[in-house]
Amino acid sequence: MVVTAFRLHGVRALGVGKDLLTMRTNKFVACMLLVIGVVGCPCAKGQSAATFDFDATTGALSLPGIVDGLRTDAVDRLAVKTGRVTRYLQPPWMVAGVNRTRLQMQLLISAAAAQGKSPSVVLLPTSGPIKWTWTSKSDLARIGADSRSAALRAVLGVKDLRVITRSPSLLSAATVALRSMVTRAVEQATMTTVTVSGKRIPVLIVERPTGYPSQNAAQTVAGILDGTVTALAVSPGAGSARNIANVAIADFKARLLAATPPVSTPPSGAPNSAGSQGTAPPSGSVPPVRAITTPPTPAQWTSSDQGWSAVLADGTPFVSSWVAGVPAPQEDSMTRIRPTAQVQSVPGGLRVVLAYDNSTGLRRELASVALPAFQLGTAVLVQDTRDLGCTVELTPTSPVWRGTYPGILYAPACILRNDTIAVGVSVEYPVMTYRHDIRLRCTASTDGKWVVELGMENSTAHCGFSYLHNRPSLEPGEHREYVVNILTTNSANWVETLAPYRTYFRSQYGEVQYVRDLRPVFGVALSQLESMSDANPNGWVTSHVGNPEIDGFVVAGNYLESRFGDCSNRLMVWAPTGYSSNPKANYPFQFASRWTSSATTTLSAQNNVPAALRAIAATTGRTLGLWWGHAANPSYVWGEDPVRALRWSDPVMRDVWMSELEAAVGSGATEIGLDAFVHEISPVWELAAYLKAAKLRFPQVKFCTEYRSSDLLHVMSATWTDCYRSAPLFNLPNIVARERFLIADYLVPGHETWVGMQFNLSNDPKLWGNGSSREAQRAAVANIFALGYVPVTWVPMWLKQPNESSALAGATP
């Protein structure tokens, strides 16, 4: 069974493997696993951890005191002064305490079963949210540089923990990191299932944050299991808590849907075979969840002198005589370092460790490696990690599927499937340390075979999706290792082929570092190319905003105010300081500082644009965003060609970049769109350094990277993709966002992904042109919202959600 955990603004939910999913007359039975941090739970003082409560209606077995006991377990404390909370500086907690907790759970559940009680979910209430306090400076001095603080120091990138007492930004970062580590420790202790009489029972944590009234945890679960998404019973006025809970429930239901086999008829609102968008799902509706009855069909692997082979459960050959570590065909493989390979058989697949050693006296590049040829048939489906992991059909006549990571591919994975079996190839390597790209390539061979290749080099045939901008190489005497996971499962459960990579990924990059917000975004352009003229060189959209350099910012401010009132409480403003007469500079990098520059005294001094924007954004519930042009190509003066690429080692560049960001935040912006913030311009390790510094300096700001970033940046910020492509590459469909982003759900649970609804790029005449309609456009936006994305539209429509429900309203003001 595969169990996943995700955090969402005080909410934690655990996704559970498909063997636990059942359905009963449109009701989610108590095998549903949901951890909600906004509801109450019974934790009466003095209640023994050796007792339990049972709710016959839901089958919920409550075991009070277990988690609290783990938190105060003396064995798991650090060897420091009694009474201090310094044990939290050594996450995760010691294995002994975790195992004792699991054993105690099993004993209590067995005791309940012996009394005739048949639990279907185990509740672990706690007396409140996980809390901790910083130790004194003397304690920090004692543990500042030793092994007890190693995990936290690694996250912060410091050699001694004592520096956090002198840096507010580091203290803030340490707070976030440590809280995440502590939370993960508790999840590690309880994220499990127990087996009683052959029945697997999921475990559920319920916390009662201070300030919310107590509520029986079993009653809370019973209220969720009726198949409808209703507001939880929390204190009056806690609308945000209700909204957070509803988002968590919707996320969990989506994960259940993601685990089911595809239905023959697409649900209402999904793209049809012609590529158009249908009608949006009715408000509040939830597609039915089907029980998973198909057992996994992993391949069985064996080795011989000829190599590794695999057969399916019915005896069908799947892989024949693959030899690990053999270089892929290339022109000059003899000049590159070839790897040695160690292969370990795991359930359903292989774990291959490729080791490269440079024993020469010169710097050498690495050889690409041939991976197995999979017998899948003449036509296969690939989960296209070049975009949102959506399904694309491949045939022997299709263009070769290929992509590089961390530039083009969302994750370093290639997932293929037919009607019965799925195989996933994923690669583990420390990108931030090795600092280079890799390529995955899949080509059709003879007799229905599909060959996958791990690419480490460039040749004349590699370009676009397959070109490595940062090739791997080794210095004399250097050693590096790469792990290739090859895993099979049944076709419906294809995402589980990423299970080993997910474990590695989370150990490297952790959980999402922002609070997910699913509210749709209304886009506002203060300037546009079409408006540029000799009289209007900055391209102000005069019909909406006048000319701020002549008329002042009042008209523009009134327009933003109207969009907040008539469309959405979440606005993103493009070209806020105008366009440049140099087309290469657009969107201009100076998206905020120009308001205060001496060259635009009318725009700044006479109208005080930052103050005006702050006033507009000050209303509770509003979110003002500014789109930062050429965010990875800083220019130092207005209109300059964007020829520089972000490099953290350049102090002048860092100052310019941070100063521009500071000007935007000073204008009331709490969301910043990072235009063209892509690996192809500046390597992802450079982008991550800037993004990390920005988040430390302005922890209240959310960032959204454009174009769709790889998984490791998606942990740090929201990301953006266009919904439509007017000229799709290779065999990619015109509609990019046509399915849920299941791979991101699996690897980065709690992620936020924006989808730009540029209807002019759509091939659907109902969405753009003389035959278009506002109703069709609203339906398209609602469909993207229902798929779990944040839709962004520039077409005026009502985007607010009534009563904080999870449905998108369709009425136009």
N, C-alpha and C positions, 0 to 999 in steps of 0.2 A: 504494500500500500504506500502511496505517496501522499505526504501531508505537507501543505504549504501554509505559511503564516504571512499575514500582511497587516500593516498598521495604517490607520487613517484617522488623523486628528482626534486622538483619544479613543479610537475604535480599533480593536484588533479582531480579525476574523481568520479562521483556519479553514482552508479548503481541504476536502477529504477525497480520497481515492474513489474510483467509480464503483468498487464493490460494495460501498456503503450507501449508494444512492438508491432509494426506492420511492415509490409514488403510491398514494392512496387517495383516490377520488379528489383530485385537485388539492390535496393537502400534503405539505411537507411533513413527513413523520419525524419523530424525534431523533432520527439518525443525522439530521441536519446539524452542522457544526458551526456555531457562530459565537464570537466573543465580542461583547459589546461593552465598551467602557463608559457608557453614559447612563446605564440603568443601575438600579439598586439591587442589593442582594442581602439575604439574611446572614448576619455574622454576629449573633448575640454573644456578648461577653460571657466567658466561662463555659461556652459550649465545647464539649470535648471533641477532639479530632477523631476519636474512636467511635463516634456516633454518625448516623446518617438520617436524612429525611427522604421520603419517597412520595412522588406525586403519581398516582395511578392513572391520571388522565393523559399525561404526556410521557410517562415512563422515565421521568427525570429523577435521577438519584443525586441528592445534594450531600457533599462531603465537606462540611465546614471545617476550617482550620488547617487544611493540608498545606495550602500555599503559604499561609502565614507562618506555619511551623517551619517551612523550608527557609523563609526569610530570616527567621531568628535562630536558625540552627547554629549552635556554637561551634560545631565541627567545621562549618564552612566560613568562619570568620578568619580574617588575617591575624597573624600573631602580633597584634598591637594592643593598645590600652583597651581594657574592657569598657563596653558601653559606647564606643565610637562606631560609626557606620562605615568604617574604612574597608569592610569586607567587600563592598561594592566595587572596589578598585581592582578586583581580580575576577572579572567575568570571563567565561561563564563559571558558575559555582562548581565546587568540587563534585566529581562524579559520584562519590559516596552519598552525598546528600540527595542528589537527583535519583539515584537508584533506591534509596530508602523511601523517598516520596512515592515512586512508582509501586514499590512493594506494598506500601501502606494502602494505596488505592486498590490494588488487586485484592488484598485481604478484606477490605470493607465491602467491595463489590461482591466478592464470593460470599460474604456473610449475608448480604442482602438476598442473593439468589437462594441461599439455603433457607431463608425465611419465606420463600415463595414470591419474592419481588423480582420482576424481570425488567431491569433497567435498559433503556435504549439510548440514553445519553447521560453522561456523568457531569455534574456541575461542581466546579471548584470555586465557591465564593471566597472573596477576600474582604478584609475589613476596610479596604480603600485602595486607591491607585498606588502603584509602586512608587515609593518615595525614597529619597536619600538626601543627605546633606554633605556639603564639603567639609573635609576635616580641617583642622587648624594648620597654620603654616609649619608648625613643628612636625606634624604628621606628614605633610607634603615633603618636607626636607628629608624625612626618614625613608619615604617610598618614592621620592621624585625621580630617581634614575635606576632603581633596581627592577628586578623581574616582575614584581607585583604590579607595576604600572606600565609594563611593556606594551600591552594591548592598546591602552589609551594613548600612550606616547606615539605609537605607530600611526594611529588615526590622525593625531594632531600634527605629526611631523616635527616633534620637538624631542630634544635629547634629555631634558629634565622637566618634570611636571611642575616644578616651582615657578616656571615662567608665567603660568596662567594667572598667578596672583598679581602680575604687573601689566597684564594685557586684557582689557575688557572684551575684545573680540575673541581672543583665545579662550577666555573664561566662558563666553557664550557658546563657542564651538565645543568646548569640553562638556558643557552641560548637555548639549544635544547628543553628543557621542556617548557619554556615559549613560544617559537615560536609555538610549537605544540598546546599549550593551546589557544593561540590567534587565530590560524588558526581554531581550533575547534569551537571557539566562532562565527567566521564569518560563518562557515558552519551551525551552529545551527540557525543562523539568516536567512539563505537563502536556506537551504536544505529542500525544501518543494515543494508541488505542489499547484497550484491554480485552481479553478474550475470556468469556464465561460460557461454558457448555457449547463451545464452537461458534458462539456469536461474538462478533467484533463490535465493541462499543466505543464510540468516540468520546473524547474528553473536552470539556468546555469550561473556560474561565469566565466568571462574571465579576466585575468590579463595581464598587459603589463609591464614586468620587465624592469627596467632601462637598456638602452643599445640596446634594440631591437626597430626597427622602428614601428611606428603605422600602424595598418592594420584594416580595417573594420571588426568588429567581425562577422557580418552576412556573409561576404564573406568567412571568415575562416571556419565557420560552413558549408557553401555550398560546400566548397572544400572537406570536410570530408564525406558529405552525398552521394557522388556519388558511394559508394560501393567499392571503391578501396582504398588501403592504400598508399597515396602519401605523399611526403615530404611537410611539411608546408612551407609557404613563410616566411622565417626568413632571417636574415642578412647573407651575404656571409661568409663562413668559420664556421658557427655555426652548424657543423655536429652533435655535441653532442645533440644540441637542437632538431634537426630533429629526431635523434634516440630516444630520450626521448618521443617525441610526438608520434612516431610510436608505441612504446611500450605501451603507454597509450591507443591508439586506439585499438591495438590488445587485450589488457586486457579487454576493454569494450566489444568488439565483442565476446570474450570468455564468458563473463558474460551473454550476450544475448543467446549464444548457451547453456549455462548451464541451462538457464531457460526453454528451450524447451523440449517437451516430447522426449523420445528416439526414433530414427528412426529404422525401421526394419532391414535395411542393414547397417552394420558398415561402417564409412567413410574410405576412402583409408588411409592406414597406421595404422589403429587400429588393435589390436590383433584379429585374427579370432578364430573360435570355437576350432581349434586345438591348440591354445595357441601360434602360431607363429606370427611374425611381418610381416606385409605386406609392400607394397611399400610406401615410404614417400609421403606426399602430394606435389603436384607441387609447385614450388617456387612462393610465393606470393598469393596462392589460399586461399580463405576463404569459409568454408562450408556454405551452405545456411541457413538462419535463417527463421524459420517458425513462423507464427503468433500464439499467444496463444489465443485459443478460449474456452478452457475447463474452466468453472468456478470452483472456489474452492468448495470442498465438505466437510467442517468441520463437525465434529460430534456435535450433540446437547446434552448437559449434563444437567441432572436433579438430584436432591437429594431427598431421602426419608428416612424413619426410617431404611431401609435395607442398605443404603449406596448410593453411586453415580453410576449412570448408564448413558449410552450414546447410541444414535442411529444415523445412517447416514441419509442423506437427503431423501433417499428413504424408510426410516423406518426400515432398517436392524439393528438389535441389534449389538452393537460394544463393549460395556462394561456392565456387569451386576453386580449391588450391590457390588461395591468395597467400603470397609471401610478403610479410611485413617489412617495410623499410626499403623496398625497391624504388629507385628514383623514377619519377614520371618522365615520359619522353620529352626531351628538350635538346637544343642544338649543342650546348657546351656543358653537358652534365659532368664531364670529366674534370672540369676546372672547379667544380663546386664540392663542398663537403657533403658526403653522404652520411645518413644517420645509421646508428645501430638501433635495433628495435627489441623491446621486451613486451610480450603479449600475455595478458592475463584474461582468462575466460571468466565472465560474470554472467548472472542470469539473463538470458536473452541477447547476449552480445559479447563484445570484447573491449578491453581497456588496453590501449597501445601507447607505450611510452617511447617517443622518438628522441634519442640523445645525439646531439651534434658536438663533436670535439674538433678543435682546430689544432692539429699537431704540427702544422707547418710554421714557418717563420714569417708568413705574410698574412695579411688580412684576406679572408675568404668569404664568399657568399655561400648560401645554403642551397642544396638541391631540393627540388620539389619531389613529392612522394606520391606514388600510386596507391590508392586505397582500393577496397574490393569492388568488383563488378557484381551488382545485385540483379538477380533474375526476377524482374517485376512485370515483364510483358512489354508489348510494343508501345503502349500508351500509359503514362503514369501521371500522377498529380504531385506537384511540388508545393510545399508551403513556402511562399516566396519571401524569404527574409530580406530581399532587396527592397521591399516596401513594408507592408504591415503584416507579413506572414500569411496573406490571403492565398487561396487555392488557385493554381495555374496549371493547366494541362500541358504536358510535354509529349511530343512524338519524335520519332527519328528525323522528321523534317523541320522540327522547331529549331529556332536559334539556340545555340549552346547556352545552358544556364550557367552563369558565373557571377561572382561578386567578391569584393575585397572587404576585409574587416580591419580596423573599425570605421572604414569610410562608407562603403556602400551597404554592406550587410548590417542588419540590426543586431544580429548575434552571429558568432562564427559557427554557423550550422547550416547543413543541407538536409532537408527532411523530404523523403520520397515515400509515396504510398500508392497502392492499387486498391482494389475492392476489399482485400482481406488483411494485408499486412502493411505496416509502416516501418521504415528504417530511418534512423537519424544519425548523422555524423556530426559531431561537435568537437571543438578544439579548445583545450585549456592552455592558456599561456599568460603570464603576467604582462599585459600590454603596457602598463605604466612604467614597468622596469625595463622590458626588452625594447620598447619604443620602435616597433616596426609593424608593417601590415602583413597579412597573409591573404591568400586567395583560395576559395573553394570553387571547384568547377565540376560540372556534371554533363556528361555526353552520352548519347545513345550508342551502344555497340551492336553487335550482331545477336540475333536470336533472343531479342527482348531483354538484353542486359544493359545496365546503366552504370557507367564507370564514374567514380568520384575521385578527384585529385586534390591534394593539398599543395597549393602553389606557394613557392618561396622566391621566385625569380621573375624577371620580365624578359620577353623576347619580342621580336617584331610583330608577333601575332597578338600581343596583349595591349589593349587600349581600353579607355572608358571604364566599364564595370570591372575589368580584370587587371587594370594597371596598378602596380604597387608603387605608391608615391614614396614609401619608406621601406626599402628592401632590407631584409635581415642579413647580417654578416657577423662574423666572429673574428676577434683579434687573436693573435697567436697565443695559444695556451688556454683560450676561453672555452667554456662548456655551457651548453644550454639544453633544456629539455622541453618537450611539447607532449601533451597528452591528447590522444585522439580517442574519443568515445564512439563506439559503434553499437547501437542499441535498437532492438526490434520490439514491436508490440502489435496489437491488432490495429487495423486502420483507423477505427473511430477514436482511439486513444493516442493519436499520433504525437500530441504535445508531450506525452510522458517519455518520449525518446530523448528529451532534453533534461531528464532528471539528474544525471551525473553532472552535466554542465551547470545546472541551476545550483546545485550544492556548492560547486567551486565558485560560481559567480557571487553568490551571497557571502561566501567567506571572504572574498576579495573586496566587494563594494558595499555590502550591507543592504539596508532597506532604503526606501525613498526618503529623501531629505526635505520634503515639502508637504504641504497640506493639500490634498486633492480638492479641486473645486470644479464641479461639473456644469456650472452655469454657462449658458451660451454667451458668446462674445459678439458685440456689435462693433464693426469696424468703421472708423471715421477717417477720411483722407482730407486733410486741410489743403493739400496741394496735389496736383497731378500733371503729368506731361502734357495732356491735351489742352490744358489751360495756359501753357507757357506762350508768351508773346513779347514783343518789344516793350509793350506797356505793362506787362505782367511777367517779368523775367523769372520770378520764383514760382510761377504756376499756381498761385492761390486759387482755390475753387470759389470764385467770387459770389456765385449764386447762393452759397451756404455761409461762407465766412468773410465775405467782403475782401478787402485787401488790408490785412493787419498792419502792414508797414505804412499805410496811408490813413486808414480809417480807425486804427486801433484794434484791440482784441475783443471789444465788446460784442461785436457781431459773432465772431467765432465762439466766444464763451456762451452766448445765448444758444447757438446751435448745439454745442456739446450738452448744455443743460436740457434741451429738448430731446436729444437722443437718449439721455439717461431716463427721462420721463416716459418716452413713448416706445422705446425699444428694449433696453436692457439696463440692468444695474451694473453691467460690466462692459466697459468701453476700452478699445485699443485705438490709439490715434497714430496714423501714419503721416510721415512728412510734416511733423508739427512745426518745423522751422522753415519750411519751403523747399522747393527743388533748387538744384544748382544748374547754372547754364552749361556746366561741364557734364555731359550725359554719363561719363564714366564714374562720376562721384555720387550718382543717385542710387539708392537713397543716401543723403548726406550723413556722414559720420557725426557731424555737429548737430545732433537732434535735440539738444537742450542748451548747450553753452551759448549758442547764437543769440538767445534771448537777452544775455547780459553782455554781449560784446559791444565795443564802441562803434562798430561799423553799422549797427542796427539800432540806433538810439531810439527811433520811433517805436520799433517793435518791443523794446525792452523798457527803457526808462520811463517813457510817457504812459505806458500801459501796465507795467509790472506784471508781465505774463505769468511768471511763476506763482505770484500771489493769487492771480485770478484762477489759475488751475487748481491751486490748493483749496480755494473756496468752493469751487465746483465739486471737487472730490470729497469734501468734508462731510457730506451727508452720510449718516450711518447706513451701511449696507451697500454703498457704492464702491466700485473698484475702478480706478483710472490707470490705464496702461499706455506706455509710449513705445513706439517701434523704433529700434536703434539701427539705422542704416549702416551697412558695412561694419558690423560689430567686430569682425575678425580682421578687418583691414583698416586700422586707424590712420587717419590723416590729421595733420597738425594745423592746417589752415583750411578755411572754407573753399570748396571747389577743387581741392587738390586731388590728383589721381590717386586712387586707393592701391598703392603698390606695395605697401608694407603688410606683413603678416605677423600676427601676435607672437611674441616671444617673451616669456617671463623673465629671461635674463637681461632684458633691456629696461633699465630703470626709467628712462625718459618715456618710453612707451607705456610703462605701467602707470606713471603719473598722469599722462594724458588720458588714458583709458578710464582711470578711476575718477579723474576730475569731471569728465563728461557724465559718468554715471552719477556722481554726486549732484551735479546740476539737475539731472532728471528726477532724482529722489527728492531733492529740495523743492520740486514743483508739484509734489503731491502724488507722484507715480508710485504705485505699489506692485505693478507688474511691468516687466521690461521684456520686449520682444527682441531677440538677438538675430538680426538679419544676416543671412549667409554665414552662420556660425558653424562652419563645416570643416571636416578633416582635410578635404582637398585644398583648402586655403591655408589652414594652420593645423598642425597635428593635434590629435585629440588630447594628448598629454599637456600641450600648451593651453588649449581651450579649457581643460579641466582646472589648470592652475589659476587662470583668471576667474573662472566661475566660482571656484572655492573661495578665493580672496573676496570676491564680490558678496558672496553669501555670508561670510564672516563679518564683513563691514556693515552690510545692510541686511540683517536677518529677517526684517519684515517684508522684504521684496521677493516676489516670485519671478523666475525667469522662464522664458520659453524660447528654445533654440529652433532655428530654421536653417536648413531643411531637416527632415526627420533624423534625429541623432541615433547613434548606436546605444545599446543597452547601458553601457557604463556611464554615459552622460545623462541618460534618461533617469537614472537614480538621483542625479543632482538637480534636474530641472525638468519642467514640462517640455514637450517637443511638438513640432508642427509638421504637417504634411498637407499638400494640396489634394482636394477631393478628385479633381479631374485633370487629365492630361490631354491636350489637343493633339499631340503627336507622340504617343507612347513608344518607348524603345522596346526592341526585341519583341517578345510576345506578351507584353504587359497590357492589360485592358485599359480602356479610357477611364473607367471609374476605379480610383485607387482604394478608397475606403468603402469597400463593399461587404466586409465581414468584420466581426469583432477582432480586436488586436489581441488574439489569444496568446501569442508568444509573449507579449509584454505582460498580459495578465499573469502568466505563469512565472516569468522571470523577475518582473518588477511589479508585484501586486501593489495596488494603490497608486499606480502611475497616472499621469494626466497627459493626454494627447489631443492637440488641437487639429482641426480639419478646416482648411480654408475653402469656402463654398464659392469659388469663382465660376458662376454659371456660364459665363461667356466661353469657357473652355470645354463645356459639356457638349456631347453630341446629341443630347436630347432636345428636340425642338420645343418641348413643353417647358423647358427650363430657360431657354434663351432664344431670342428672335421674335418674329412677328406672331408666332403661335404660342409663345410662352404665357404662363399664367402665374399669378401670385400664389394661388392654391398649390400648384405643383411645386413651386419653390419652397413654400412652407413645409410641404410633405417631405421634400428632400432633406431639409434641415432637421425635421423631427426624426427622420430615419437615422441620420447620422448620430443624433443625440441618443436614440434608442440603442444604438450599437455600442454605446459607452464612450463616445468621443465628445469633445467640446467643439461644437460647430461655431465657425466664425463667418458671419455674413455681413455684406455691406448694403444689402437690399433692405430698406426699412420694413420691419415686421416685429410683431410683439414676441419677445423672447423670454419674458419673465415667467416663472413657474408659480401657478396659483397655490397659495397656502403651503408653500415649500414642498409640494409634492414632487415625485420623480417624473412626472409627465410634462412634456413641453406644450404650452398653450399654442393654439393655431390661429388665434384671432388677430387680425390686423387692426391697429388703433385707427 
